[in-house]
Amino acid sequence: MSDTNTRSTKRQYDWRGLVLPVAFIALWYALTSLKLVNTKLIVPPAGVVTTGIKELGNPDFYIGIGLSLWRDLSGFALGALAGVTVGALIGVSRLADKIIGPTFHTARQISLFAWLPLLSAMVGTGELSKVIFIGFSAFYPVVLGTLEGVRGVTSGQAEVAKVYGFTRQQLLTKLILPAASPQILSGLRLGLIYAWLATIGAEFLLVDDGQGLGNTVFKGRMAFNVELILFGLLAIALIGNTFNRLADRAEKRLLRWRAPTAR
């Protein structure tokens, strides 16, 4: 009985996280209702709701969401695959660390957005440049997470693998990657967050077709439509939060094989 109560308690939503947003909206409503602020700059909440309802009835809005998600997931897949490969290679090979490591650690000091002028000059401002930029954004955290995990494999674990006669492939697939999986998954989760941020940035800065959630904010800025800007930001935040929650659940499911930590 106690186990059932414990599970039901865990499933209950913690409403304390809504305290700050509700307080912010209440303050926002009070300031605009009492005309204590310039309502052309700080628009009333009702205006944002009205604009949001209008946008939700526009098919182009959903097309934009679909394009943003396609760009995000395509770039993330590209960056994650390259990141795990490079991170594992640097982690297991001293020669690769000497050859690739210095260049990688130097390149990651450059702001991602500083690559945009070069990228747009080389491949234009179309889909390819967006996906490459998003892939770059996911690449760095995935490499670092994988590298940390691979280097966390102890010499004792490697000695046990040698005793069992593991081949190099078995050493990688049965020891190194499983042992490094918590850090790899953390890097992938961080890479997913960075990829979403890069998706919006790419759509905002590499404007070509005028479609995507980033372009929604861009259109609002160009028309000085603050309501549209705020609605676009809210949609971006909600989708990003959904990605984060899904990644968190996936990480917990994939790591269920680990022994539970002692309390």
LOVOBA-272550 format. One line per 2 residues: number of its first residue (from 1); their letters; for each residue x, y, z of N, C-alpha, C. Coordinates in steps of 0.05 Angstrom, whole numbers. Each point is the difference from the previous one (the first is absolute). Layout:
BEGIN
NUM) a) X Y Z X Y Z X Y Z; ...;
//
This chain:
BEGIN
1) ms) 17 -24 0 -17 24 0 17 25 0; 21 -2 16 18 23 2 14 6 -26;
3) dt) 8 -23 -15 13 4 -26 -18 13 -20; -27 -7 1 -19 13 -18 -3 29 6;
5) nt) 0 7 26 -2 29 7 25 15 -8; 23 -13 2 25 13 -7 0 6 -30;
7) rs) -8 -20 -16 -1 3 -29 -19 22 -9; -24 1 13 -19 20 -7 9 28 8;
9) tk) 15 1 22 12 26 9 20 10 -20; 17 -19 -11 20 7 -19 -12 10 -26;
11) rq) -23 -11 -7 -13 8 -26 -14 26 2; -5 10 24 -13 26 3 17 22 -10;
13) yd) -12 19 -14 15 22 -11 7 20 21; 24 10 0 9 20 19 -7 27 -10;
15) wr) -21 12 11 -11 25 -10 17 24 9; 20 -4 16 16 23 10 15 13 -23;
17) gl) 5 -15 -22 14 12 -23 -17 20 -14; -26 2 5 -17 19 -13 -2 27 16;
19) vl) 11 0 24 -2 24 16 12 24 -13; 24 -2 -10 13 23 -12 -14 9 -26;
21) pv) -7 -19 -19 -14 9 -24 -26 14 6; -16 -11 19 -26 11 7 4 28 12;
23) af) 20 3 17 5 26 13 9 20 -22; 16 -9 -19 9 18 -21 -23 9 -17;
25) ia) -18 -18 -7 -23 7 -17 -19 19 15; -3 -5 26 -17 18 16 11 28 2;
27) lw) 26 2 3 13 26 1 -1 14 -27; 4 -16 -21 -2 10 -28 -28 11 -5;
29) ya) -20 -15 8 -28 9 -4 -6 25 16; 10 2 24 -6 23 17 14 25 -11;
31) lt) 25 -3 -9 14 24 -10 -13 11 -26; -9 -18 -17 -12 9 -25 -28 10 4;
33) sl) -15 -13 18 -28 9 6 -1 27 12; 19 6 18 1 26 14 15 21 -16;
35) kl) 10 -7 -24 14 19 -17 25 11 13; 13 -17 15 25 8 14 25 -3 -18;
37) vn) -4 -12 -24 21 -3 -19 -9 7 -28; 18 3 -18 -7 6 -28 -11 -25 -13;
39) tk) -25 -2 -4 -13 -24 -10 6 -6 -30; 14 19 -13 9 -6 -27 25 -18 0;
41) li) 15 3 22 24 -16 3 -5 -25 18; -13 4 22 -8 -22 18 -30 -4 -5;
43) vp) -7 -17 -18 -28 -3 -9 -15 -16 21; -26 4 1 -17 -16 19 0 -29 -6;
45) pa) -3 -17 19 -1 -29 -5 -22 -8 -19; -23 14 2 -23 -7 -17 8 2 -30;
47) gv) 17 20 -6 8 4 -28 17 -24 -10; 16 -10 17 17 -24 -7 -18 -24 -4;
49) vt) -20 -3 17 -19 -23 -2 -15 2 -27; -9 24 -6 -15 4 -25 17 -6 -25;
51) tg) 25 9 1 18 -5 -22 6 -30 -2; 3 -13 24 6 -28 0 -23 -17 -12;
53) ik) -24 7 7 -24 -14 -11 -1 3 -30; 7 24 -10 0 5 -29 21 -16 -13;
55) el) 24 -2 12 22 -15 -12 -6 -30 0; -13 -10 22 -6 -28 2 -21 -9 -21;
57) gn) -14 19 -11 -19 -6 -22 12 4 -27; 25 6 -1 14 5 -26 16 -25 -7;
59) pd) -6 -14 -23 15 -24 -7 30 5 -4; 8 24 -7 28 6 -4 16 -3 26;
61) fy) -14 5 23 13 -3 26 9 -29 4; -17 -18 -7 7 -29 4 21 -9 -20;
63) ig) -1 11 -24 20 -6 -20 28 10 11; 0 23 12 24 11 12 11 -18 22;
65) ig) -18 -10 17 8 -18 22 13 -25 -12; -14 -11 -21 11 -24 -12 27 4 -12;
67) ls) 5 22 -13 26 6 -12 21 4 22; -7 14 21 19 3 22 8 -26 13;
69) lw) -20 -18 4 6 -26 11 17 -17 -18; -5 2 -27 16 -15 -19 29 10 1;
71) rd) 3 26 -1 28 11 1 14 -8 26; -14 2 22 11 -6 26 9 -29 2;
73) ls) -18 -18 -7 7 -29 3 20 -9 -20; 0 11 -24 20 -7 -21 27 9 9;
75) gf) 2 25 9 26 10 9 10 -14 25; -19 -6 18 8 -14 25 10 -28 -6;
77) al) -13 -14 -18 9 -27 -7 28 1 -13; 4 19 -17 26 3 -13 22 6 21;
79) ga) -6 20 18 20 8 20 4 -22 21; -21 -14 7 3 -21 21 16 -23 -10;
81) la) -5 -9 -25 16 -22 -11 29 7 -2; 6 24 -11 27 9 -2 13 4 27;
83) gv) -16 10 19 11 6 27 7 -26 15; -17 -20 -1 6 -25 14 25 -13 -13;
85) tv) 1 1 -27 23 -12 -14 26 13 8; 1 27 -2 24 15 6 8 -2 29;
87) ga) -20 2 18 5 -2 28 12 -27 8; -12 -21 -11 10 -27 6 29 -4 -11;
89) li) 4 10 -24 26 -2 -13 22 14 16; -6 24 8 20 15 16 4 -13 27;
91) gv) -21 -11 11 2 -12 27 15 -26 0; -1 -16 -21 13 -27 1 27 0 -14;
93) sr) 6 20 -16 25 0 -15 17 24 7; 23 -5 10 19 22 7 9 15 -26;
95) la) 3 -15 -21 9 12 -25 -22 19 -10; -25 -8 1 -22 17 -9 -3 24 18;
97) dk) 6 -4 26 -1 23 19 21 20 -7; 24 -9 -8 21 18 -7 -5 14 -27;
99) ii) -13 -13 -18 -5 11 -27 -25 18 0; -22 -11 11 -26 14 -2 -5 18 24;
101) gp) 9 -8 24 -6 14 24 6 30 0; 24 8 -7 7 29 0 -18 16 -18;
103) tf) -6 -10 -24 -17 14 -19 -28 3 11; -11 -22 11 -27 0 11 -2 19 23;
105) ht) 18 -1 19 -2 18 23 5 29 -7; 14 5 -21 3 28 -10 -25 9 -14;
107) ar) -11 -16 -17 -24 7 -16 -24 5 18; -3 -15 22 -23 3 17 0 26 16;
109) qi) 22 14 0 1 26 13 -13 22 -17; -4 -6 -26 -12 20 -17 -30 -1 3;
111) sl) -12 23 4 -29 2 3 -14 -13 -25; -20 -16 5 -14 -13 -22 -11 19 -21;
113) fa) -10 23 10 -12 19 -19 21 14 -16; 26 -1 8 21 12 -16 5 -16 -25;
115) wl) -9 -25 -1 3 -17 -24 -21 7 -21; -21 14 7 -22 4 -19 8 16 -25;
117) pl) 16 22 2 8 14 -24 15 -18 -20; 19 -16 11 15 -18 -17 -18 -22 -12;
119) ls) -17 -10 16 -18 -21 -9 -19 9 -22; -12 24 5 -18 11 -21 15 7 -25;
121) am) 25 9 2 15 6 -24 7 -25 -16; 4 -22 14 8 -25 -13 -24 -16 -12;
123) vg) -21 -2 15 -23 -17 -9 -26 16 -1; 0 26 4 -24 16 -2 -16 0 26;
125) tg) -25 8 -2 -17 3 24 -23 -20 0; 2 -21 -16 -22 -19 -3 1 -21 22;
127) el) -14 -22 -6 -3 -22 20 27 -12 8; 17 -3 -20 26 -13 6 16 15 21;
129) sk) 2 26 -3 15 16 19 -12 -1 28; -27 0 1 -14 -2 26 6 -27 14;
131) vi) -2 -21 -15 5 -27 11 29 -3 9; 19 10 -16 28 -2 8 5 16 25;
133) fi) -11 24 2 3 16 24 -11 -13 25; -24 -12 -3 -13 -14 22 17 -25 8;
135) gf) 11 -13 -20 17 -23 5 25 8 16; 12 23 -7 23 10 14 -7 5 30;
137) sa) -24 11 4 -8 7 27 -3 -25 18; -10 -21 -12 -3 -25 15 27 -15 3;
139) fy) 18 4 -19 25 -15 -2 17 4 25; 5 24 8 19 6 22 -9 -13 26;
141) pv) -24 5 10 -7 -13 26 0 -30 -1; -7 -12 -23 0 -29 -2 28 -11 0;
143) vl) 19 13 -13 28 -8 1 10 1 29; -5 22 14 10 3 27 -12 -21 19;
145) gt) -26 -5 -3 -13 -20 17 11 -28 -5; 4 -7 -26 11 -26 -7 28 -2 9;
147) le) 16 21 -3 28 0 8 3 -4 30; -17 14 15 0 -3 29 -7 -29 9;
149) gv) -20 -11 -13 -9 -27 7 21 -21 -7; 12 3 -24 20 -20 -9 25 1 18;
151) rg) 8 24 7 24 3 18 -6 -8 29; -26 -3 6 -7 -8 27 2 -30 4;
153) vt) 4 -15 -21 4 -29 3 26 -6 14; -1 -15 22 23 -4 17 19 -21 -12;
155) sg) 25 1 8 20 -19 -9 -8 -28 10; -13 -1 23 -8 -26 11 -21 -13 -18;
157) qa) -18 15 -10 -20 -11 -18 13 -9 -26; 20 15 -10 14 -9 -24 15 -25 5;
159) ev) 12 -4 24 15 -24 6 -18 -24 0; -24 3 11 -19 -22 1 -8 -8 -28;
161) ak) -3 20 -18 -7 -6 -28 23 -16 -14; 25 7 7 22 -14 -12 1 -29 10;
163) vy) -7 -4 26 0 -27 11 -20 -18 -15; -23 12 -8 -21 -14 -14 6 -2 -30;
165) gf) 22 12 -9 8 -3 -27 -17 17 -20; -9 23 9 -16 17 -18 16 9 -24;
167) tr) -12 0 -23 12 12 -24 -4 30 2; 12 15 -18 -3 29 0 -29 8 -3;
169) qq) -14 -14 -18 -28 6 -5 -17 -6 25; 6 -23 13 -15 -7 24 7 20 23;
171) ll) 25 8 1 8 20 20 -15 26 -2; -5 8 -26 -15 25 -4 -30 -4 5;
173) tk) -12 -22 -11 -29 -3 2 -10 -12 26; 17 -15 14 -9 -14 24 11 13 26;
175) li) 20 17 -3 11 12 24 -1 31 -1; 14 11 -20 4 29 0 -27 15 -4;
177) lp) -15 -7 -21 -25 15 -5 -21 -4 22; -4 -25 9 -19 -3 22 8 15 26;
179) aa) 26 -1 6 10 14 24 -2 30 -3; 3 9 -24 -1 29 -5 -28 10 -6;
181) sp) -20 -18 -2 -27 8 -9 -13 22 17; 4 2 26 -13 22 15 10 27 -10;
183) qi) 27 3 -4 11 25 -9 -7 5 -29; -1 -21 -17 -8 3 -28 -28 10 -2;
185) ls) -18 -11 16 -28 8 -1 -3 28 11; 16 8 20 -1 28 9 9 19 -21;
187) gl) 21 -8 -15 9 16 -23 -21 2 -22; -13 -22 -5 -21 0 -20 -24 18 8;
189) rl) -7 -1 25 -21 17 10 7 29 -2; 25 7 7 9 27 -2 1 8 -30;
191) gl) 9 -18 -17 1 5 -28 -27 6 -12; -21 -14 10 -27 4 -9 -10 28 7;
193) iy) 7 9 24 -7 27 8 14 21 -17; 26 -4 -4 15 19 -17 -10 0 -29;
195) aw) -8 -24 -9 -10 -1 -28 -25 16 -3; -18 -1 20 -25 15 -2 6 30 1;
197) la) 18 9 17 8 28 1 12 9 -27; 16 -18 -12 13 7 -25 -21 0 -23;
199) ti) -21 -16 2 -21 -1 -20 -13 28 -1; -8 10 23 -13 26 0 19 22 -9;
201) ga) 25 -1 9 20 20 -8 5 -1 -30; 1 -24 -11 5 -2 -29 -23 11 -16;
203) ef) -25 -6 9 -23 10 -14 -3 31 2; 10 10 22 -2 29 5 21 15 -16;
205) ll) 24 -12 -2 22 14 -13 4 -8 -29; -7 -25 -8 2 -9 -28 -28 0 -12;
207) vd) -11 23 -3 -28 2 -10 1 -4 -30; -15 -20 -10 -2 -3 -29 -29 -6 -9;
209) dg) -13 -20 12 -27 -7 -9 -21 11 18; 8 13 22 -20 12 18 -18 -20 15;
211) qg) 9 -25 3 -16 -19 14 17 -12 23; -15 -6 22 13 -10 24 -7 17 24;
213) lg) 4 -11 24 -7 15 24 18 24 4; 25 -2 -7 18 23 1 -10 22 -18;
215) nt) -11 -7 -23 -10 21 -18 -25 13 11; -15 -14 17 -23 12 13 8 24 16;
217) vf) 21 -4 16 11 22 16 11 22 -18; 13 -8 -21 11 19 -19 -21 17 -13;
219) kg) -22 -12 -8 -23 15 -11 -12 19 20; -2 -9 25 -10 18 21 18 24 4;
221) rm) 26 -5 -2 19 23 4 -2 19 -23; -2 -10 -25 -1 17 -23 -26 17 -1;
223) af) -22 -12 10 -25 15 1 -4 14 26; 19 -1 18 -1 11 27 -26 -10 14;
225) nv) -5 -25 -4 -23 -14 12 10 -14 25; -1 13 23 11 -11 24 -16 -25 9;
227) el) -26 0 -6 -17 -23 7 10 -25 -15; 6 3 -25 9 -23 -16 28 -9 9;
229) il) 17 19 7 27 -7 11 -3 -17 25; -17 9 19 -3 -14 25 -13 -28 -4;
231) fg) -19 -1 -18 -13 -26 -6 21 -19 -12; 17 10 -18 21 -17 -12 19 -10 21;
233) ll) 8 18 18 18 -8 22 -12 -21 18; -26 3 5 -14 -20 17 -1 -27 -14;
235) ai) -6 0 -26 -1 -25 -15 28 -14 0; 21 16 -4 27 -10 0 7 -12 27;
237) al) -7 14 21 6 -10 28 -15 -26 6; -25 -2 -8 -16 -24 5 11 -24 -14;
239) ig) 7 3 -26 11 -22 -15 28 -8 11; 16 20 7 26 -7 11 -3 -15 27;
241) nt) -19 9 16 -5 -14 26 -9 -28 -5; -17 -4 -20 -9 -27 -7 23 -18 -8;
243) fn) 18 11 -16 24 -15 -8 16 -9 25; 3 19 18 16 -5 24 -13 -22 17;
245) rl) -26 0 3 -14 -20 16 2 -27 -14; -4 -1 -26 2 -25 -14 28 -12 2;
247) ad) 20 17 -3 28 -9 3 6 -10 27; -11 13 21 3 -9 27 -12 -28 5;
249) ra) -24 -4 -11 -13 -26 3 15 -22 -15; 9 7 -24 15 -20 -16 26 -7 14;
251) ek) 13 19 12 25 -5 14 -4 -19 23; -22 5 16 -5 -17 23 -7 -28 -9;
253) rl) -15 -3 -22 -7 -27 -9 24 -15 -10; 18 14 -15 23 -13 -11 21 -8 22;
255) lr) -2 14 22 20 -6 22 -13 -16 22; -22 -13 -5 -13 -17 21 16 -24 7;
257) wr) 18 -8 -18 17 -24 5 20 4 22; 6 26 5 20 5 21 -10 -7 28;
259) ap) 17 -9 17 -8 -6 27 -8 25 14; -22 0 16 -9 24 14 21 9 20;
261) ta) 2 26 3 20 11 19 -10 -5 28; 19 -5 18 -7 -5 28 -11 26 13;
263) r) -20 -4 17 -12 24 13 13 4 27;
//
